[in-house]
Amino acid sequence: MSDGFDVAIVGLGAMGSAAAAHLAARGVRVVGFEAAYPAHPLSSSHGDSRLIRLGYFEDPAYVPLLRRAYENWRKLEQALREEILTLTGVLQIGAPDCDVVLGTKKSAALHGLTIEMLDRETVRQRHPAFTMDEGEVACFDPQGGYLRPERAIAGHVRLAAAAGAQLHFNEAVEAIEPDDAGVTVVSAGRRLRAAKVIVATGPWISRLVPALRPHAVPIKQVVAWYQPEDGFLTVPGRMPSFIRDEGEEGSFFGFPVIGPDGYKVGRHLHLQEEIDPDQPNPPVNDVDLALIDDFIARRIPTGRGRRSRAVSCRYTMLPGETFLIDTMPGEKRIVVASPCSGHGFKFVSVIGEILADLAADGETGLPIAPFSFSALAARTA
Protein backbone atom coordinates (compact mmCIF):
# COMPACT_ATOMS: atom_id res chain seq x y z
CA MET A 1 0.00 0.00 0.00
CA SER A 2 1.50 3.33 -1.05
CA ASP A 3 -0.25 5.22 1.79
CA GLY A 4 0.53 2.82 4.64
CA PHE A 5 2.21 -0.42 5.66
CA ASP A 6 2.22 -3.85 4.14
CA VAL A 7 1.58 -5.60 7.47
CA ALA A 8 0.52 -4.40 10.91
CA ILE A 9 1.19 -6.68 13.89
CA VAL A 10 -0.90 -6.38 17.04
CA GLY A 11 0.99 -7.88 19.96
CA LEU A 12 4.78 -8.06 20.07
CA GLY A 13 5.19 -10.95 22.46
CA ALA A 14 6.55 -14.33 21.43
CA MET A 15 4.65 -14.86 18.16
CA GLY A 16 4.27 -11.23 17.12
CA SER A 17 7.92 -10.31 17.60
CA ALA A 18 9.01 -13.37 15.60
CA ALA A 19 6.63 -12.47 12.77
CA ALA A 20 7.93 -8.89 12.78
CA ALA A 21 11.52 -10.10 12.45
CA HIS A 22 10.71 -12.50 9.61
CA LEU A 23 8.67 -9.95 7.69
CA ALA A 24 11.12 -7.09 8.11
CA ALA A 25 13.97 -9.35 6.95
CA ARG A 26 12.04 -9.87 3.70
CA GLY A 27 11.80 -6.14 3.11
CA VAL A 28 8.11 -5.97 4.03
CA ARG A 29 6.95 -2.64 5.48
CA VAL A 30 5.95 -3.57 9.02
CA VAL A 31 4.37 -1.67 11.89
CA GLY A 32 3.91 -3.34 15.27
CA PHE A 33 1.95 -2.49 18.42
CA GLU A 34 2.43 -3.79 21.96
CA ALA A 35 0.11 -2.76 24.79
CA ALA A 36 2.93 -3.04 27.33
CA TYR A 37 6.45 -4.22 26.53
CA PRO A 38 7.88 -7.55 25.35
CA ALA A 39 7.88 -10.40 27.91
CA HIS A 40 6.08 -8.25 30.50
CA PRO A 41 4.81 -9.92 33.72
CA LEU A 42 1.26 -10.41 32.39
CA SER A 43 2.48 -12.12 29.25
CA SER A 44 2.92 -15.86 28.77
CA SER A 45 6.58 -15.70 27.78
CA HIS A 46 8.73 -14.85 30.75
CA GLY A 47 10.34 -16.87 33.53
CA ASP A 48 13.82 -17.71 32.15
CA SER A 49 13.16 -21.09 30.49
CA ARG A 50 10.82 -23.02 28.20
CA LEU A 51 11.03 -26.69 27.21
CA ILE A 52 11.87 -27.79 23.70
CA ARG A 53 11.90 -31.41 22.50
CA LEU A 54 11.77 -33.19 19.17
CA GLY A 55 10.01 -36.42 20.12
CA TYR A 56 6.62 -34.79 20.62
CA PHE A 57 4.27 -37.04 22.56
CA GLU A 58 1.21 -34.81 22.11
CA ASP A 59 0.90 -35.53 18.37
CA PRO A 60 3.43 -36.60 15.70
CA ALA A 61 1.96 -33.90 13.44
CA TYR A 62 4.00 -31.31 15.33
CA VAL A 63 7.36 -32.89 14.53
CA PRO A 64 7.86 -31.35 11.04
CA LEU A 65 7.24 -27.92 12.53
CA LEU A 66 9.67 -28.66 15.33
CA ARG A 67 12.39 -29.60 12.86
CA ARG A 68 11.99 -26.23 11.17
CA ALA A 69 11.81 -24.51 14.56
CA TYR A 70 15.19 -25.96 15.55
CA GLU A 71 16.70 -24.65 12.30
CA ASN A 72 15.23 -21.21 12.88
CA TRP A 73 16.37 -21.06 16.50
CA ARG A 74 19.93 -21.74 15.40
CA LYS A 75 19.68 -19.06 12.71
CA LEU A 76 18.41 -16.60 15.31
CA GLU A 77 21.36 -17.41 17.57
CA GLN A 78 23.76 -16.80 14.70
CA ALA A 79 22.16 -13.46 13.90
CA LEU A 80 22.23 -12.34 17.53
CA ARG A 81 25.50 -14.06 18.51
CA GLU A 82 23.74 -15.19 21.65
CA GLU A 83 22.73 -18.60 23.04
CA ILE A 84 18.97 -19.17 23.14
CA LEU A 85 18.59 -22.95 22.73
CA THR A 86 20.52 -25.19 25.13
CA LEU A 87 20.47 -28.96 24.70
CA THR A 88 20.26 -30.88 27.97
CA GLY A 89 18.18 -33.77 26.66
CA VAL A 90 14.65 -34.25 27.94
CA LEU A 91 13.90 -37.18 30.23
CA GLN A 92 10.26 -38.28 30.02
CA ILE A 93 9.23 -40.62 32.85
CA GLY A 94 6.08 -42.64 33.49
CA ALA A 95 4.36 -45.98 33.30
CA PRO A 96 5.16 -47.91 30.08
CA ASP A 97 1.60 -47.33 28.81
CA CYS A 98 1.25 -43.66 29.80
CA ASP A 99 0.60 -40.92 27.24
CA VAL A 100 4.04 -39.35 27.57
CA VAL A 101 5.95 -42.59 26.95
CA LEU A 102 3.68 -44.05 24.27
CA GLY A 103 3.33 -40.72 22.47
CA THR A 104 7.07 -40.08 22.41
CA LYS A 105 7.74 -43.56 21.04
CA LYS A 106 5.07 -43.06 18.37
CA SER A 107 6.53 -39.75 17.20
CA ALA A 108 10.02 -41.23 17.16
CA ALA A 109 8.90 -44.24 15.10
CA LEU A 110 6.94 -42.19 12.56
CA HIS A 111 9.66 -39.60 12.01
CA GLY A 112 12.83 -41.65 12.48
CA LEU A 113 13.89 -39.82 15.63
CA THR A 114 16.56 -40.96 18.02
CA ILE A 115 15.32 -41.70 21.53
CA GLU A 116 16.71 -43.94 24.24
CA MET A 117 14.58 -46.10 26.51
CA LEU A 118 15.90 -46.27 30.06
CA ASP A 119 14.92 -48.47 32.97
CA ARG A 120 14.75 -47.43 36.59
CA GLU A 121 18.28 -48.51 37.48
CA THR A 122 19.83 -46.74 34.49
CA VAL A 123 18.05 -43.51 35.38
CA ARG A 124 19.24 -43.85 38.98
CA GLN A 125 22.84 -44.14 37.79
CA ARG A 126 22.76 -41.40 35.16
CA HIS A 127 20.31 -38.93 36.70
CA PRO A 128 20.21 -39.63 40.44
CA ALA A 129 18.10 -36.59 41.33
CA PHE A 130 14.98 -38.44 40.14
CA THR A 131 13.11 -41.22 41.93
CA MET A 132 11.07 -43.75 39.97
CA ASP A 133 8.55 -46.40 40.95
CA GLU A 134 9.07 -50.08 40.23
CA GLY A 135 8.03 -50.79 36.63
CA GLU A 136 8.28 -47.20 35.40
CA VAL A 137 10.40 -46.35 32.37
CA ALA A 138 11.93 -43.25 30.82
CA CYS A 139 12.35 -41.99 27.26
CA PHE A 140 15.43 -39.84 26.78
CA ASP A 141 15.22 -37.37 23.89
CA PRO A 142 18.80 -36.17 23.25
CA GLN A 143 17.59 -33.26 21.10
CA GLY A 144 15.57 -31.77 23.96
CA GLY A 145 16.51 -28.91 26.19
CA TYR A 146 15.38 -25.41 27.02
CA LEU A 147 14.94 -22.01 25.44
CA ARG A 148 15.56 -18.58 26.95
CA PRO A 149 12.25 -16.78 26.25
CA GLU A 150 13.24 -13.25 27.20
CA ARG A 151 16.37 -13.42 25.05
CA ALA A 152 14.38 -14.79 22.12
CA ILE A 153 11.73 -12.08 22.22
CA ALA A 154 14.22 -9.27 22.75
CA GLY A 155 16.30 -10.64 19.89
CA HIS A 156 13.37 -10.78 17.49
CA VAL A 157 12.43 -7.22 18.43
CA ARG A 158 15.99 -5.99 17.84
CA LEU A 159 16.23 -7.71 14.46
CA ALA A 160 12.85 -6.37 13.36
CA ALA A 161 13.74 -2.81 14.31
CA ALA A 162 17.17 -3.04 12.69
CA ALA A 163 15.52 -4.20 9.45
CA GLY A 164 13.19 -1.20 9.41
CA ALA A 165 10.07 -2.27 11.31
CA GLN A 166 8.28 0.57 13.08
CA LEU A 167 7.44 -0.68 16.58
CA HIS A 168 5.18 1.04 19.12
CA PHE A 169 5.25 -0.03 22.76
CA ASN A 170 2.83 0.84 25.58
CA GLU A 171 0.19 1.42 22.92
CA ALA A 172 -2.85 -0.85 22.88
CA VAL A 173 -4.84 -1.40 19.70
CA GLU A 174 -8.54 -0.71 20.22
CA ALA A 175 -9.97 -1.83 16.89
CA ILE A 176 -9.17 -3.40 13.53
CA GLU A 177 -11.32 -2.15 10.65
CA PRO A 178 -10.98 -4.12 7.40
CA ASP A 179 -12.37 -2.78 4.14
CA ASP A 180 -12.00 -3.47 0.44
CA ALA A 181 -8.66 -1.66 0.24
CA GLY A 182 -6.95 -2.95 3.38
CA VAL A 183 -7.15 -2.61 7.14
CA THR A 184 -7.22 0.35 9.51
CA VAL A 185 -5.57 -0.24 12.88
CA VAL A 186 -6.90 2.04 15.61
CA SER A 187 -5.09 2.81 18.86
CA ALA A 188 -5.64 5.60 21.38
CA GLY A 189 -3.05 7.71 19.66
CA ARG A 190 -3.30 6.98 15.95
CA ARG A 191 -4.99 5.34 12.97
CA LEU A 192 -2.71 3.48 10.57
CA ARG A 193 -3.41 1.74 7.30
CA ALA A 194 -2.00 -1.64 6.28
CA ALA A 195 -2.73 -4.22 3.61
CA LYS A 196 -2.80 -7.06 6.19
CA VAL A 197 -2.83 -7.41 9.95
CA ILE A 198 -1.56 -10.15 12.27
CA VAL A 199 -3.31 -10.46 15.63
CA ALA A 200 -1.10 -12.10 18.24
CA THR A 201 -2.37 -10.82 21.58
CA GLY A 202 -2.26 -13.98 23.70
CA PRO A 203 -4.76 -13.87 26.59
CA TRP A 204 -6.48 -10.85 25.03
CA ILE A 205 -7.02 -12.49 21.62
CA SER A 206 -10.82 -12.52 21.94
CA ARG A 207 -11.04 -8.73 22.07
CA LEU A 208 -10.00 -8.38 18.45
CA VAL A 209 -11.10 -11.85 17.30
CA PRO A 210 -14.64 -12.23 18.73
CA ALA A 211 -15.02 -15.68 17.15
CA LEU A 212 -12.60 -16.98 19.80
CA ARG A 213 -14.56 -15.74 22.81
CA PRO A 214 -16.19 -19.12 23.50
CA HIS A 215 -12.91 -20.98 23.04
CA ALA A 216 -9.82 -19.06 24.21
CA VAL A 217 -9.58 -19.45 28.00
CA PRO A 218 -6.74 -17.87 30.03
CA ILE A 219 -5.77 -19.99 33.04
CA LYS A 220 -3.42 -19.62 35.98
CA GLN A 221 -0.08 -21.42 35.77
CA VAL A 222 2.37 -21.76 38.68
CA VAL A 223 6.06 -22.65 38.68
CA ALA A 224 8.49 -22.87 41.57
CA TRP A 225 12.24 -23.07 42.05
CA TYR A 226 14.06 -25.29 44.54
CA GLN A 227 17.60 -25.17 45.90
CA PRO A 228 19.11 -28.67 45.87
CA GLU A 229 20.83 -30.19 48.85
CA ASP A 230 23.46 -31.57 46.49
CA GLY A 231 24.01 -29.10 43.66
CA PHE A 232 25.95 -31.63 41.59
CA LEU A 233 22.79 -33.70 41.08
CA THR A 234 20.83 -30.91 39.41
CA VAL A 235 23.29 -29.25 37.05
CA PRO A 236 22.75 -29.63 33.28
CA GLY A 237 24.36 -32.90 32.25
CA ARG A 238 23.41 -34.72 35.43
CA MET A 239 19.84 -33.43 35.45
CA PRO A 240 18.24 -33.01 32.03
CA SER A 241 15.07 -31.07 31.45
CA PHE A 242 12.18 -33.40 32.14
CA ILE A 243 8.50 -34.32 31.94
CA ARG A 244 6.90 -36.71 34.39
CA ASP A 245 3.55 -38.38 33.74
CA GLU A 246 1.75 -38.85 37.06
CA GLY A 247 -1.35 -40.49 35.63
CA GLU A 248 -4.54 -39.03 37.07
CA GLU A 249 -2.49 -36.33 38.80
CA GLY A 250 -1.42 -34.92 35.44
CA SER A 251 2.09 -34.23 34.20
CA PHE A 252 4.89 -32.17 35.69
CA PHE A 253 7.78 -30.52 33.89
CA GLY A 254 11.05 -29.02 34.96
CA PHE A 255 14.56 -27.79 34.26
CA PRO A 256 18.00 -28.21 35.81
CA VAL A 257 19.69 -25.39 37.71
CA ILE A 258 20.31 -22.63 35.16
CA GLY A 259 20.14 -19.61 37.47
CA PRO A 260 20.53 -18.54 41.09
CA ASP A 261 17.09 -19.73 42.23
CA GLY A 262 17.72 -23.44 41.67
CA TYR A 263 15.90 -25.93 39.49
CA LYS A 264 12.40 -25.12 38.23
CA VAL A 265 9.25 -27.27 38.35
CA GLY A 266 5.59 -26.84 37.43
CA ARG A 267 2.50 -28.89 36.74
CA HIS A 268 1.18 -28.62 33.19
CA LEU A 269 -2.13 -26.68 33.29
CA HIS A 270 -1.73 -26.52 37.09
CA LEU A 271 -5.31 -26.48 38.51
CA GLN A 272 -6.92 -25.17 35.29
CA GLU A 273 -8.20 -22.11 37.14
CA GLU A 274 -9.68 -19.52 34.76
CA ILE A 275 -8.47 -15.95 35.20
CA ASP A 276 -9.34 -12.46 33.99
CA PRO A 277 -6.51 -11.35 31.67
CA ASP A 278 -7.10 -7.71 32.59
CA GLN A 279 -6.30 -8.36 36.25
CA PRO A 280 -2.86 -9.02 37.76
CA ASN A 281 -1.82 -12.63 37.87
CA PRO A 282 -3.45 -14.30 40.89
CA PRO A 283 -1.08 -14.75 43.81
CA VAL A 284 0.48 -18.11 44.52
CA ASN A 285 -1.41 -19.66 47.44
CA ASP A 286 -0.92 -22.55 49.86
CA VAL A 287 -2.82 -24.98 47.63
CA ASP A 288 -0.57 -24.14 44.69
CA LEU A 289 2.57 -24.60 46.75
CA ALA A 290 1.43 -27.83 48.36
CA LEU A 291 0.83 -29.37 44.93
CA ILE A 292 4.38 -28.74 43.73
CA ASP A 293 6.05 -29.30 47.11
CA ASP A 294 4.45 -32.74 47.31
CA PHE A 295 5.74 -33.62 43.86
CA ILE A 296 9.25 -32.53 44.83
CA ALA A 297 9.16 -34.56 48.04
CA ARG A 298 8.17 -37.71 46.13
CA ARG A 299 10.04 -37.36 42.87
CA ILE A 300 13.08 -35.04 43.32
CA PRO A 301 13.77 -35.24 47.04
CA THR A 302 17.08 -33.37 46.84
CA GLY A 303 14.93 -30.20 46.89
CA ARG A 304 12.50 -31.23 49.66
CA GLY A 305 11.77 -28.26 51.90
CA ARG A 306 14.11 -25.97 49.98
CA ARG A 307 11.72 -23.95 47.80
CA SER A 308 13.32 -20.59 46.97
CA ARG A 309 10.68 -18.87 44.83
CA ALA A 310 7.28 -19.39 43.20
CA VAL A 311 5.37 -17.28 40.69
CA SER A 312 2.11 -17.42 38.77
CA CYS A 313 1.74 -16.68 35.09
CA ARG A 314 -0.85 -17.55 32.45
CA TYR A 315 -1.60 -19.98 29.67
CA THR A 316 -4.36 -19.37 27.15
CA MET A 317 -6.06 -22.59 26.19
CA LEU A 318 -8.01 -23.70 23.13
CA PRO A 319 -10.11 -26.89 22.93
CA GLY A 320 -7.87 -29.89 22.42
CA GLU A 321 -4.88 -27.96 23.79
CA THR A 322 -3.86 -27.11 20.27
CA PHE A 323 -2.90 -24.06 18.21
CA LEU A 324 -4.75 -21.72 15.87
CA ILE A 325 -2.72 -20.27 12.99
CA ASP A 326 -4.95 -19.13 10.16
CA THR A 327 -6.58 -16.26 8.33
CA MET A 328 -9.99 -15.18 9.56
CA PRO A 329 -12.88 -16.98 7.82
CA GLY A 330 -14.15 -14.67 5.13
CA GLU A 331 -11.45 -12.08 5.81
CA LYS A 332 -8.05 -12.96 4.37
CA ARG A 333 -6.57 -9.63 5.44
CA ILE A 334 -6.59 -10.69 9.11
CA VAL A 335 -4.13 -13.39 10.21
CA VAL A 336 -4.68 -14.87 13.65
CA ALA A 337 -1.85 -16.26 15.77
CA SER A 338 -3.52 -18.15 18.55
CA PRO A 339 -2.72 -18.55 22.14
CA CYS A 340 -0.85 -21.83 21.96
CA SER A 341 -2.39 -23.76 24.85
CA GLY A 342 0.60 -23.83 27.15
CA HIS A 343 3.05 -25.59 24.85
CA GLY A 344 3.70 -23.12 22.06
CA PHE A 345 6.92 -21.29 22.88
CA LYS A 346 9.21 -23.95 21.40
CA PHE A 347 7.48 -23.30 18.05
CA VAL A 348 7.88 -19.51 18.10
CA SER A 349 10.72 -19.41 15.59
CA VAL A 350 8.72 -21.35 12.98
CA ILE A 351 5.33 -19.77 13.77
CA GLY A 352 6.92 -16.39 13.08
CA GLU A 353 7.90 -17.67 9.65
CA ILE A 354 4.42 -19.07 9.03
CA LEU A 355 2.74 -15.81 10.00
CA ALA A 356 5.07 -13.94 7.68
CA ASP A 357 4.13 -16.34 4.86
CA LEU A 358 0.39 -15.91 5.47
CA ALA A 359 0.61 -12.12 5.70
CA ALA A 360 3.01 -11.57 2.80
CA ASP A 361 2.02 -14.39 0.43
CA GLY A 362 -1.43 -15.51 1.57
CA GLU A 363 -0.25 -19.09 2.11
CA THR A 364 2.54 -21.19 3.58
CA GLY A 365 4.24 -24.39 2.57
CA LEU A 366 4.55 -25.50 6.18
CA PRO A 367 1.97 -27.98 7.57
CA ILE A 368 -0.64 -26.03 9.53
CA ALA A 369 -3.91 -27.69 8.48
CA PRO A 370 -4.54 -29.05 12.01
CA PHE A 371 -4.43 -25.48 13.33
CA SER A 372 -7.10 -23.88 11.15
CA PHE A 373 -10.43 -22.30 12.07
CA SER A 374 -12.17 -25.20 10.35
CA ALA A 375 -10.25 -27.70 12.50
CA LEU A 376 -11.24 -25.72 15.60
CA ALA A 377 -14.89 -25.81 14.49
CA ALA A 378 -14.69 -29.58 14.03
CA ARG A 379 -13.26 -30.03 17.53
CA THR A 380 -16.00 -27.90 19.10
CA ALA A 381 -18.99 -29.15 17.06
Disulfide bonds with the S-S distance in Angstrom:
none
